[in-house]
Amino acid sequence: MAQKPSKIREFQKRFPDEDSCLTHLMRTRFGERFTCFKCQKEATYYRVKARRSFECEHCGYQVYPTAGTPFEKTRTSLRDWFYVMFLFCETRNGVAAKEVQRQLGVTYKTAWRMCHLIRLYMGYVDGDFPIGGIGKTVEEDETFIGGVDYAPNPDDKALCLALQSVAVTLLRASCRLAPSITFCRISCVS
């Protein structure tokens, strides 16, 4: 029986050094060929060895793929950043800055900043739009799972603090034919 390849080995094979990470970032943001901002010609960009940049084949205009990203003014290697993003994607419970500090051998301040910026940008990708959409009506119902109701009034909202978790059902009322139902699990603070 063949053993399944390790995901960490796949990561190391795909991103063995700083150049492979920078090239991946360039190709992801701009593609293989794109129109030069200066000469307005479609061009292939080549890596500049001394900097984190690529230059146009026609006019030499340099593009910095890290500009406008969390990697813009960092001295931490891109491979370390990519590894922390890999950890965020592969773990279920998130990644602590202390764990990043231990695995990369960086200071806690650097590890915390990396984790903070990755979480921040992950939030941008997920979006902050309302659940049903802008201007849509959403009906909500809640079900308490676990715990015991010690409150004298069954409608008491403080009941949530004594319970393990709350299951929330969201019904999008804007759909007339077949309303969509979304289930969420929200952990309570005890």
C-alpha positions in Angstrom: 0.0 0.0 0.0 1.5 3.3 -1.1 1.8 6.0 1.5 0.0 9.3 0.9 2.5 12.1 0.4 2.8 14.5 3.3 1.3 18.0 2.8 4.4 19.6 4.3 6.6 17.8 1.8 4.3 19.1 -1.0 4.7 22.6 0.4 8.5 22.3 0.6 8.6 21.0 -3.0 6.4 23.8 -4.3 8.2 26.6 -2.4 11.8 25.5 -1.9 13.2 29.1 -1.7 12.5 32.8 -1.7 12.5 33.1 -5.5 9.8 30.5 -6.0 7.6 32.3 -3.5 8.2 35.7 -5.2 7.5 34.2 -8.6 4.3 32.6 -7.4 3.2 35.9 -5.9 4.0 37.7 -9.2 2.1 35.1 -11.3 -0.9 35.1 -9.0 -1.2 38.9 -8.9 -0.3 39.8 -12.5 -0.3 36.6 -14.6 2.4 35.4 -17.1 2.1 38.4 -19.4 0.4 41.8 -18.8 0.4 45.3 -20.1 3.3 47.4 -18.8 2.2 50.4 -16.8 4.9 52.6 -18.4 5.3 51.6 -22.1 1.7 50.2 -22.4 3.0 47.1 -24.3 2.1 43.5 -23.4 5.3 42.1 -21.9 6.9 39.3 -20.0 8.5 40.4 -16.8 11.9 39.0 -15.7 13.2 38.7 -12.1 15.6 41.4 -10.8 18.1 39.5 -8.6 19.0 42.3 -6.1 15.4 43.3 -5.3 12.0 41.8 -4.7 10.9 43.0 -8.2 10.4 42.0 -11.8 11.2 44.3 -14.8 9.5 44.8 -18.2 11.3 43.2 -21.2 10.8 46.3 -23.3 11.4 49.4 -21.1 12.8 48.0 -17.9 10.0 49.3 -15.7 10.0 47.5 -12.4 7.0 45.9 -10.7 7.1 44.9 -7.0 4.6 42.0 -6.4 4.8 42.5 -2.6 3.5 46.1 -2.8 0.1 46.5 -1.2 0.3 43.1 0.6 1.3 42.2 4.1 4.8 41.4 2.7 5.5 44.9 1.5 8.0 46.2 4.1 8.9 43.1 5.9 12.4 41.7 6.4 11.0 38.2 7.1 11.5 35.9 4.2 8.5 35.2 1.9 9.0 31.5 2.5 8.3 32.0 6.2 5.2 34.0 5.4 4.0 31.3 3.0 4.7 28.6 5.6 2.6 30.5 8.2 -0.2 30.8 5.6 0.1 27.1 4.9 -0.3 26.4 8.7 -3.4 28.6 8.8 -4.9 26.6 5.9 -4.0 23.2 7.2 -5.0 23.5 10.9 -8.5 23.3 12.2 -8.1 25.4 15.3 -6.0 28.2 14.0 -2.4 29.0 14.7 -1.0 30.7 17.8 1.8 33.2 17.6 3.8 31.2 20.1 3.6 28.2 17.8 4.9 30.3 14.9 7.7 31.6 17.1 8.8 28.1 18.0 8.6 26.7 14.5 10.3 29.6 12.6 12.7 30.8 15.3 11.5 34.4 15.1 10.7 36.8 17.9 7.2 36.7 19.4 6.6 40.2 18.1 7.3 39.1 14.5 5.2 36.0 14.9 2.3 37.9 16.4 2.5 40.5 13.6 2.5 37.8 10.9 -0.5 36.0 12.4 -2.4 39.3 12.9 -1.9 40.4 9.3 -2.8 37.0 7.9 -6.0 37.0 10.0 -6.8 40.5 8.9 -6.4 39.7 5.2 -8.4 36.5 5.6 -11.2 38.7 7.0 -11.0 40.9 3.9 -11.3 37.9 1.6 -14.3 36.5 3.6 -16.0 39.9 3.4 -18.1 41.9 5.7 -21.4 41.8 3.8 -24.7 41.0 5.6 -25.7 37.4 5.6 -28.7 37.7 3.3 -27.2 40.5 1.2 -27.6 44.2 1.4 -31.2 45.2 2.1 -32.4 41.6 2.3 -34.6 40.3 5.2 -33.2 37.3 7.2 -35.2 35.4 9.8 -33.4 33.9 12.7 -34.3 31.1 15.1 -32.1 29.7 17.8 -31.8 26.3 19.5 -29.9 25.7 22.7 -27.9 22.5 22.8 -26.5 21.2 26.1 -26.6 22.7 29.6 -29.6 23.1 31.9 -32.1 25.9 32.1 -31.7 27.3 35.6 -33.4 30.6 34.8 -36.9 31.2 36.3 -38.0 32.9 33.0 -37.5 30.5 30.0 -37.1 33.5 27.7 -34.2 34.9 29.7 -31.3 35.8 27.3 -28.7 35.2 30.0 -29.3 31.5 29.6 -26.7 31.4 26.9 -23.9 31.9 29.4 -24.7 28.6 31.1 -24.9 26.6 27.9 -22.2 24.9 25.9 -23.2 26.1 22.5 -26.0 27.7 20.5 -27.1 26.5 17.1 -28.5 29.3 15.0 -30.8 28.7 12.0 -31.0 31.5 9.4 -33.8 31.5 6.9 -33.4 33.8 4.0 -36.9 35.2 3.6 -36.2 36.8 0.2 -36.5 33.4 -1.6 -40.2 32.8 -2.4 -40.1 29.4 -4.0 -37.4 27.6 -1.9 -36.0 29.6 1.0 -32.4 28.7 1.8 -31.5 27.6 5.3 -28.1 28.1 6.8 -27.0 26.5 10.1 -24.2 28.0 12.2 -22.7 26.9 15.5 -21.8 29.7 17.9 -19.8 28.9 21.0 -20.9 30.7 24.1 -18.7 32.4 26.7 -19.1 30.6 30.1 
